């Protein structure tokens, strides 16, 4: 098992070093640190990690309506994804991973097992490519890994579509893992968590995106008791308990999920019209409108290199995400956790860069 460098992390550090004035490359909600209720939270320092972990499990159990034994706590969603793969798959096993996707998920799978790509079809609202899924089943895939809302397109796979995938996978002995860090950021009613749609399906989430609390490094997996137990054991062996104060703050965030969701919807309601108006006038860009979250996937004109284009924007002080780092070359991912004014300035910079790049 030989880890590779995470290109998304390297790109983020590169943008920071270049001093981008406007970031269209941060997909989580802003942190709640300025809110009065957050400042007044009573989360004293203590050393009883196990007790604080149980308090977070209780909050998650109430929020999701699930038994606590089905919840495994981790150091973030990315950690949960990795521990699932590490404990479920061996070097000779095959895991099917959606494409495009959050690149560390694909890299994690490549570290521990064989992988097969299952395309998310942009011509079908980024649903799974049925031929690829059939091929992965034929080759004996033992797990399928997805994101919902899809990262990077922010497309939502509805209950009917996801239920069909889960049911078909289970008929073939395939376990489905869905990273749902953006699920509750849907502009409509959020889809059901994957773990409710099948006996072996698993959901992964964290306080990073909806809550804007990435610094806490608190995440979880919900699935079958045996899967949750296996992941808990792996986490305890590798990194032991999670920090008590972080656990207490995460539990409070989970209890206030409705407040956090409303805050994200307000942010999106101010920025989506800015994106829509720009797209109406920018005919060189193709972009499906997102179903949720604070991000969108822009298809560049043919022949434009997404990394070179992103570097050019960075020279103008605008940070975006090169699509190749999600497995989507020829695209850029933009985010709009910023103000409407900053979003408008960033989009205008994209148009100016296109003026220089497109004959």
The 8 nearest C-alpha neighbors of each residue, nearest first, counted from 0:
[[1, 110, 111, 2, 90, 109, 112, 107],
 [0, 2, 110, 3, 111, 109, 107, 4],
 [3, 1, 110, 0, 4, 107, 106, 109],
 [4, 2, 5, 1, 106, 110, 6, 107],
 [3, 5, 6, 2, 9, 8, 7, 106],
 [4, 6, 8, 7, 9, 3, 103, 102],
 [7, 5, 9, 8, 10, 4, 324, 102],
 [8, 6, 10, 9, 5, 11, 324, 102],
 [7, 9, 11, 10, 5, 6, 12, 4],
 [8, 10, 6, 12, 7, 11, 13, 5],
 [9, 11, 13, 7, 8, 12, 6, 14],
 [12, 10, 8, 14, 13, 9, 7, 15],
 [11, 13, 15, 9, 10, 14, 16, 8],
 [12, 14, 10, 16, 11, 15, 9, 17],
 [15, 13, 17, 11, 12, 16, 19, 10],
 [14, 16, 12, 18, 13, 17, 11, 19],
 [17, 15, 13, 18, 14, 12, 19, 11],
 [18, 16, 14, 15, 19, 13, 313, 316],
 [17, 19, 15, 16, 20, 14, 316, 313],
 [20, 18, 316, 317, 21, 17, 318, 14],
 [19, 21, 316, 18, 317, 22, 318, 315],
 [22, 20, 317, 19, 316, 318, 23, 341],
 [23, 21, 318, 24, 317, 19, 25, 20],
 [22, 24, 334, 319, 333, 318, 335, 25],
 [23, 25, 319, 22, 334, 320, 333, 318],
 [26, 24, 334, 27, 23, 22, 336, 335],
 [27, 25, 334, 293, 294, 24, 336, 28],
 [26, 28, 208, 211, 25, 209, 29, 207],
 [27, 29, 211, 209, 208, 336, 210, 30],
 [28, 30, 211, 27, 31, 336, 210, 212],
 [29, 31, 211, 32, 212, 28, 210, 33],
 [32, 30, 34, 33, 29, 37, 211, 210],
 [31, 33, 34, 30, 37, 38, 35, 29],
 [32, 34, 31, 35, 38, 37, 30, 36],
 [35, 33, 37, 31, 36, 32, 38, 39],
 [34, 36, 38, 37, 39, 33, 32, 40],
 [35, 37, 39, 38, 34, 40, 33, 31],
 [38, 36, 40, 34, 39, 35, 32, 31],
 [39, 37, 35, 36, 40, 34, 32, 33],
 [38, 40, 36, 37, 35, 41, 34, 42],
 [41, 39, 37, 38, 42, 36, 248, 251],
 [40, 42, 43, 39, 38, 248, 247, 37],
 [41, 43, 244, 40, 247, 44, 248, 245],
 [44, 42, 41, 45, 244, 247, 243, 40],
 [43, 45, 244, 42, 243, 46, 47, 242],
 [46, 44, 47, 43, 243, 244, 48, 42],
 [45, 47, 48, 243, 44, 242, 49, 244],
 [48, 46, 50, 49, 45, 51, 243, 52],
 [47, 49, 243, 51, 50, 46, 240, 52],
 [50, 48, 52, 51, 47, 53, 240, 243],
 [49, 51, 53, 52, 48, 47, 54, 243],
 [52, 50, 54, 48, 53, 49, 243, 246],
 [53, 51, 49, 55, 54, 50, 48, 56],
 [52, 54, 56, 50, 51, 55, 57, 49],
 [55, 53, 51, 57, 52, 56, 58, 50],
 [54, 56, 250, 58, 52, 57, 53, 59],
 [57, 55, 53, 59, 54, 58, 60, 67],
 [56, 58, 60, 54, 55, 59, 53, 61],
 [59, 57, 55, 61, 56, 60, 250, 62],
 [60, 58, 62, 56, 61, 57, 63, 55],
 [59, 61, 65, 57, 64, 63, 58, 62],
 [60, 62, 64, 58, 59, 63, 57, 65],
 [61, 63, 59, 60, 64, 58, 254, 253],
 [64, 62, 60, 65, 61, 59, 192, 58],
 [65, 63, 61, 60, 62, 66, 59, 67],
 [64, 66, 60, 63, 67, 61, 69, 59],
 [67, 65, 68, 69, 60, 64, 70, 61],
 [66, 68, 69, 70, 60, 56, 65, 57],
 [69, 67, 66, 70, 224, 227, 228, 71],
 [68, 70, 224, 67, 221, 222, 227, 66],
 [71, 69, 221, 67, 68, 227, 220, 72],
 [70, 72, 227, 220, 219, 231, 230, 221],
 [73, 71, 219, 218, 70, 220, 231, 74],
 [74, 72, 218, 219, 75, 79, 78, 217],
 [73, 75, 217, 216, 218, 78, 76, 241],
 [218, 74, 76, 217, 216, 78, 73, 77],
 [77, 75, 218, 79, 204, 78, 205, 203],
 [76, 78, 80, 79, 75, 81, 104, 103],
 [77, 79, 81, 76, 75, 80, 74, 73],
 [80, 78, 76, 82, 77, 81, 73, 220],
 [81, 79, 77, 83, 78, 82, 76, 84],
 [80, 82, 78, 84, 83, 79, 85, 107],
 [81, 83, 85, 79, 84, 80, 230, 86],
 [82, 84, 80, 81, 86, 85, 87, 79],
 [85, 83, 81, 87, 82, 86, 88, 80],
 [84, 86, 82, 83, 87, 81, 88, 111],
 [85, 87, 83, 84, 82, 88, 229, 230],
 [88, 86, 84, 85, 83, 89, 82, 226],
 [89, 87, 84, 92, 85, 86, 112, 111],
 [88, 90, 92, 91, 112, 111, 87, 85],
 [91, 89, 112, 111, 92, 113, 88, 93],
 [90, 92, 89, 112, 113, 93, 88, 111],
 [93, 91, 89, 112, 90, 88, 113, 94],
 [92, 94, 140, 113, 114, 141, 112, 95],
 [93, 95, 114, 142, 140, 141, 143, 113],
 [94, 96, 115, 143, 114, 116, 142, 140],
 [97, 95, 144, 116, 143, 117, 115, 94],
 [96, 98, 117, 118, 145, 116, 100, 99],
 [99, 97, 118, 100, 117, 119, 116, 326],
 [98, 100, 326, 325, 327, 97, 119, 118],
 [99, 101, 98, 325, 150, 102, 97, 151],
 [100, 102, 325, 103, 104, 150, 151, 99],
 [101, 103, 325, 105, 104, 100, 324, 106],
 [104, 102, 106, 105, 101, 107, 5, 77],
 [105, 103, 107, 102, 106, 101, 108, 80],
 [104, 106, 108, 102, 103, 107, 109, 96],
 [107, 105, 103, 109, 108, 104, 102, 110],
 [108, 106, 110, 104, 109, 105, 103, 81],
 [107, 109, 105, 110, 106, 111, 112, 104],
 [108, 110, 106, 107, 111, 112, 105, 113],
 [111, 109, 107, 0, 108, 1, 112, 2],
 [110, 112, 108, 90, 109, 0, 89, 85],
 [113, 111, 90, 89, 92, 109, 108, 91],
 [114, 112, 93, 92, 109, 94, 91, 90],
 [115, 113, 94, 93, 95, 109, 112, 108],
 [114, 116, 95, 96, 94, 135, 117, 93],
 [117, 115, 96, 97, 95, 98, 118, 114],
 [118, 116, 97, 131, 98, 132, 96, 128],
 [117, 119, 98, 128, 97, 127, 120, 116],
 [118, 120, 127, 125, 126, 98, 128, 97],
 [119, 121, 125, 123, 122, 126, 128, 118],
 [122, 120, 125, 124, 123, 119, 126, 287],
 [121, 123, 120, 124, 125, 126, 119, 287],
 [124, 122, 121, 120, 125, 126, 119, 127],
 [125, 123, 121, 126, 122, 120, 154, 287],
 [126, 124, 120, 121, 119, 123, 127, 154],
 [125, 127, 119, 120, 124, 123, 128, 156],
 [126, 128, 119, 118, 129, 120, 125, 117],
 [127, 129, 118, 131, 130, 120, 119, 117],
 [130, 128, 132, 131, 127, 133, 117, 134],
 [131, 129, 133, 132, 128, 134, 117, 135],
 [130, 132, 134, 117, 133, 129, 128, 135],
 [133, 131, 129, 135, 134, 130, 117, 136],
 [132, 134, 136, 130, 131, 135, 129, 137],
 [133, 135, 137, 131, 132, 136, 130, 138],
 [134, 136, 132, 138, 137, 133, 140, 131],
 [135, 137, 133, 139, 134, 138, 140, 132],
 [138, 136, 134, 139, 135, 133, 140, 132],
 [139, 137, 135, 136, 140, 134, 93, 133],
 [138, 140, 136, 137, 141, 135, 93, 92],
 [141, 139, 93, 94, 136, 135, 142, 138],
 [140, 142, 173, 94, 93, 139, 174, 172],
 [143, 141, 174, 173, 94, 175, 140, 95],
 [142, 144, 95, 175, 96, 94, 176, 174],
 [143, 145, 176, 96, 177, 175, 95, 97],
 [146, 144, 177, 97, 178, 176, 96, 143],
 [145, 147, 178, 149, 177, 148, 179, 150],
 [148, 146, 149, 179, 182, 155, 178, 156],
 [147, 149, 155, 182, 153, 181, 154, 146],
 [148, 150, 147, 146, 153, 154, 152, 151],
 [151, 149, 152, 100, 153, 101, 146, 148],
 [150, 152, 149, 153, 296, 100, 332, 325],
 [153, 151, 296, 154, 150, 295, 149, 289],
 [154, 152, 149, 289, 148, 150, 290, 291],
 [155, 153, 149, 290, 152, 148, 289, 125],
 [154, 156, 148, 290, 157, 147, 149, 153],
 [157, 155, 161, 160, 147, 154, 158, 126],
 [158, 156, 160, 159, 190, 155, 161, 191],
 [157, 159, 161, 160, 162, 190, 191, 156],
 [158, 160, 162, 157, 161, 163, 156, 164],
 [161, 159, 163, 157, 162, 158, 156, 164],
 [160, 162, 164, 158, 163, 159, 157, 165],
 [163, 161, 165, 159, 164, 160, 158, 196],
 [162, 164, 166, 160, 161, 165, 167, 159],
 [163, 165, 161, 167, 162, 166, 168, 160],
 [166, 164, 168, 162, 163, 167, 169, 161],
 [167, 165, 169, 163, 168, 164, 162, 170],
 [166, 168, 170, 164, 169, 165, 163, 171],
 [169, 167, 173, 165, 171, 170, 166, 164],
 [168, 170, 172, 171, 166, 173, 167, 165],
 [169, 171, 167, 168, 172, 166, 173, 165],
 [170, 172, 169, 168, 173, 167, 136, 141],
 [171, 173, 169, 170, 168, 174, 141, 142],
 [174, 172, 141, 168, 142, 169, 171, 175],
 [173, 175, 142, 199, 200, 143, 141, 169],
 [176, 174, 143, 200, 142, 144, 201, 165],
 [175, 177, 201, 144, 200, 202, 143, 145],
 [178, 176, 145, 202, 146, 144, 179, 203],
 [177, 179, 146, 203, 180, 202, 204, 145],
 [180, 178, 182, 147, 204, 181, 203, 177],
 [179, 181, 204, 182, 178, 205, 208, 203],
 [180, 182, 184, 179, 148, 183, 292, 208],
 [183, 181, 179, 148, 184, 180, 147, 185],
 [184, 182, 185, 189, 181, 260, 209, 180],
 [183, 185, 292, 181, 182, 291, 260, 209],
 [186, 184, 291, 189, 187, 183, 182, 290],
 [187, 185, 291, 290, 184, 264, 188, 292],
 [188, 186, 185, 189, 290, 291, 184, 190],
 [187, 189, 190, 185, 186, 183, 191, 184],
 [190, 188, 185, 183, 187, 182, 191, 184],
 [189, 191, 158, 157, 188, 192, 182, 156],
 [190, 192, 193, 158, 189, 195, 196, 157],
 [193, 191, 194, 195, 202, 190, 196, 179],
 [192, 194, 196, 195, 202, 200, 201, 191],
 [193, 195, 201, 200, 192, 202, 196, 222],
 [196, 194, 193, 192, 197, 191, 200, 198],
 [197, 195, 193, 194, 162, 165, 200, 198],
 [198, 196, 200, 199, 195, 194, 165, 166],
 [197, 199, 200, 223, 196, 194, 195, 222],
 [198, 200, 197, 174, 223, 201, 222, 175],
 [201, 199, 194, 175, 197, 174, 193, 198],
 [202, 200, 222, 194, 176, 221, 193, 177],
 [203, 201, 177, 221, 193, 194, 220, 178],
 [202, 204, 220, 178, 179, 219, 76, 177],
 [203, 205, 180, 179, 76, 219, 218, 178],
 [206, 204, 218, 76, 207, 75, 217, 180],
 [205, 207, 210, 212, 208, 217, 209, 218],
 [206, 208, 213, 212, 211, 205, 210, 209],
 [207, 209, 27, 211, 210, 28, 206, 180],
 [210, 208, 28, 211, 184, 207, 27, 259],
 [209, 211, 206, 212, 208, 207, 259, 28],
 [210, 212, 30, 28, 29, 207, 208, 27],
 [213, 211, 207, 210, 214, 206, 30, 215],
 [212, 214, 207, 215, 216, 211, 206, 208],
 [213, 215, 212, 216, 207, 217, 211, 245],
 [214, 216, 245, 213, 217, 212, 249, 206],
 [217, 215, 75, 74, 214, 213, 218, 207],
 [218, 216, 75, 74, 215, 205, 73, 206],
 [75, 217, 219, 205, 76, 73, 74, 204],
 [220, 218, 72, 73, 71, 204, 203, 205],
 [219, 221, 203, 71, 202, 70, 79, 222],
 [222, 220, 70, 202, 69, 201, 71, 203],
 [221, 223, 201, 69, 194, 200, 227, 224],
 [224, 222, 226, 225, 69, 199, 227, 198],
 [223, 225, 69, 227, 226, 68, 228, 222],
 [224, 226, 228, 223, 227, 229, 69, 222],
 [227, 225, 229, 223, 228, 224, 230, 222],
 [228, 226, 71, 224, 230, 229, 225, 69],
 [229, 227, 225, 231, 226, 230, 224, 232],
 [230, 228, 226, 232, 227, 231, 225, 233],
 [229, 231, 233, 227, 232, 228, 82, 234],
 [232, 230, 228, 234, 71, 233, 229, 227],
 [231, 233, 235, 229, 230, 234, 236, 228],
 [234, 232, 230, 236, 231, 235, 237, 229],
 [233, 235, 231, 237, 232, 236, 238, 230],
 [234, 236, 239, 232, 233, 238, 237, 231],
 [237, 235, 233, 234, 239, 238, 232, 231],
 [236, 238, 234, 235, 233, 239, 232, 240],
 [237, 239, 235, 234, 236, 240, 241, 233],
 [235, 240, 238, 236, 234, 237, 241, 233],
 [241, 239, 48, 235, 238, 242, 49, 234],
 [240, 242, 243, 48, 239, 246, 74, 52],
 [241, 243, 245, 244, 246, 48, 240, 46],
 [244, 242, 246, 48, 245, 51, 247, 241],
 [245, 243, 247, 246, 242, 44, 42, 248],
 [244, 246, 248, 215, 242, 247, 243, 249],
 [247, 245, 243, 249, 244, 248, 51, 250],
 [248, 246, 244, 250, 249, 245, 42, 243],
 [247, 249, 245, 251, 250, 246, 244, 252],
 [248, 250, 252, 246, 251, 247, 245, 253],
 [251, 249, 55, 253, 247, 252, 248, 58],
 [250, 252, 254, 248, 249, 253, 255, 247],
 [253, 251, 249, 255, 250, 254, 256, 248],
 [254, 252, 256, 250, 255, 251, 249, 58],
 [253, 255, 251, 252, 256, 58, 250, 62],
 [254, 256, 252, 253, 258, 257, 251, 259],
 [257, 255, 259, 253, 258, 254, 260, 252],
 [256, 258, 260, 259, 255, 261, 254, 262],
 [259, 257, 261, 255, 256, 260, 262, 263],
 [260, 258, 256, 262, 257, 261, 210, 263],
 [259, 261, 257, 263, 262, 258, 256, 184],
 [260, 262, 264, 258, 263, 259, 257, 265],
 [261, 263, 259, 265, 260, 264, 258, 266],
 [264, 262, 266, 260, 265, 261, 267, 259],
 [263, 265, 267, 261, 266, 262, 268, 260],
 [266, 264, 268, 262, 263, 267, 261, 269],
 [267, 265, 263, 264, 269, 268, 262, 270],
 [266, 268, 264, 270, 269, 265, 271, 263],
 [269, 267, 265, 266, 270, 271, 264, 272],
 [270, 268, 267, 266, 271, 339, 272, 265],
 [271, 269, 267, 273, 339, 272, 268, 274],
 [270, 272, 274, 273, 267, 268, 269, 275],
 [273, 271, 275, 274, 270, 276, 269, 268],
 [274, 272, 270, 276, 271, 275, 277, 343],
 [273, 275, 271, 277, 272, 276, 278, 270],
 [276, 274, 272, 278, 277, 273, 271, 279],
 [275, 277, 279, 273, 278, 274, 272, 280],
 [278, 276, 274, 280, 279, 275, 281, 273],
 [277, 279, 281, 275, 280, 276, 274, 282],
 [280, 278, 276, 277, 281, 275, 282, 274],
 [279, 281, 278, 277, 282, 276, 275, 283],
 [282, 280, 278, 283, 279, 277, 284, 350],
 [281, 283, 284, 280, 278, 279, 285, 277],
 [282, 284, 281, 300, 285, 299, 353, 298],
 [285, 283, 282, 299, 298, 281, 297, 286],
 [284, 286, 298, 297, 283, 287, 299, 282],
 [285, 287, 297, 296, 298, 288, 284, 295],
 [288, 286, 289, 285, 296, 295, 152, 297],
 [287, 289, 286, 290, 295, 275, 154, 153],
 [290, 288, 153, 291, 154, 295, 287, 152],
 [291, 289, 154, 153, 155, 186, 185, 288],
 [290, 292, 185, 186, 289, 184, 153, 293],
 [291, 293, 184, 294, 181, 185, 153, 290],
 [294, 292, 335, 334, 26, 336, 267, 291],
 [293, 295, 334, 333, 292, 26, 335, 153],
 [296, 294, 152, 333, 332, 289, 153, 334],
 [295, 297, 332, 152, 331, 286, 151, 333],
 [298, 296, 286, 331, 330, 285, 332, 299],
 [297, 299, 330, 285, 284, 286, 329, 296],
 [298, 300, 330, 284, 329, 297, 301, 303],
 [301, 299, 283, 303, 302, 284, 298, 329],
 [302, 300, 303, 299, 329, 304, 298, 357],
 [301, 303, 300, 304, 329, 299, 357, 305],
 [304, 302, 301, 300, 305, 299, 329, 308],
 [303, 305, 307, 306, 329, 308, 302, 328],
 [304, 306, 329, 308, 321, 307, 330, 309],
 [305, 307, 309, 321, 308, 304, 310, 323],
 [306, 308, 310, 304, 309, 305, 311, 303],
 [309, 307, 311, 305, 306, 310, 304, 312],
 [310, 308, 306, 312, 311, 307, 321, 305],
 [309, 311, 313, 307, 308, 312, 306, 314],
 [312, 310, 308, 314, 313, 309, 307, 315],
 [313, 311, 315, 309, 317, 314, 310, 308],
 [312, 314, 317, 316, 310, 315, 311, 318],
 [313, 315, 311, 312, 316, 310, 317, 17],
 [316, 314, 312, 313, 317, 311, 348, 19],
 [315, 317, 19, 313, 20, 314, 21, 312],
 [318, 316, 313, 21, 312, 19, 315, 22],
 [317, 319, 22, 313, 23, 24, 19, 14],
 [320, 318, 24, 23, 333, 309, 332, 317],
 [319, 321, 332, 331, 24, 322, 333, 318],
 [322, 320, 331, 306, 305, 323, 324, 309],
 [321, 323, 331, 330, 327, 328, 324, 325],
 [324, 322, 328, 326, 327, 325, 321, 305],
 [323, 325, 322, 326, 321, 102, 7, 6],
 [326, 324, 102, 100, 323, 99, 101, 327],
 [325, 327, 99, 323, 324, 328, 98, 322],
 [328, 326, 322, 323, 325, 99, 330, 329],
 [329, 327, 323, 322, 330, 326, 305, 321],
 [328, 330, 305, 299, 304, 298, 327, 322],
 [331, 329, 298, 322, 297, 299, 328, 305],
 [332, 330, 322, 321, 297, 320, 296, 305],
 [331, 333, 296, 320, 295, 322, 297, 319],
 [332, 334, 23, 319, 295, 294, 24, 320],
 [335, 333, 294, 23, 24, 26, 293, 25],
 [336, 334, 337, 293, 23, 294, 342, 270],
 [335, 337, 28, 293, 334, 26, 29, 25],
 [338, 336, 335, 341, 342, 339, 22, 23],
 [337, 339, 341, 340, 342, 336, 335, 270],
 [340, 338, 342, 270, 341, 343, 269, 337],
 [341, 339, 343, 338, 342, 344, 337, 345],
 [340, 342, 344, 338, 343, 339, 345, 337],
 [341, 343, 339, 345, 340, 344, 346, 338],
 [342, 344, 340, 346, 341, 345, 339, 347],
 [345, 343, 341, 347, 342, 346, 340, 348],
 [344, 346, 342, 348, 347, 343, 341, 317],
 [347, 345, 349, 343, 348, 344, 342, 350],
 [346, 348, 350, 344, 349, 345, 343, 351],
 [347, 349, 351, 345, 346, 350, 352, 344],
 [348, 350, 346, 352, 347, 351, 353, 345],
 [351, 349, 353, 347, 348, 352, 354, 346],
 [350, 352, 354, 348, 353, 349, 347, 355],
 [353, 351, 349, 355, 354, 350, 348, 356],
 [352, 354, 356, 350, 355, 351, 357, 349],
 [355, 353, 351, 352, 356, 357, 350, 358],
 [354, 356, 352, 353, 357, 351, 358, 350],
 [357, 355, 353, 354, 352, 358, 303, 308],
 [356, 358, 353, 354, 355, 300, 303, 352],
 [357, 356, 354, 355, 353, 300, 302, 303]]
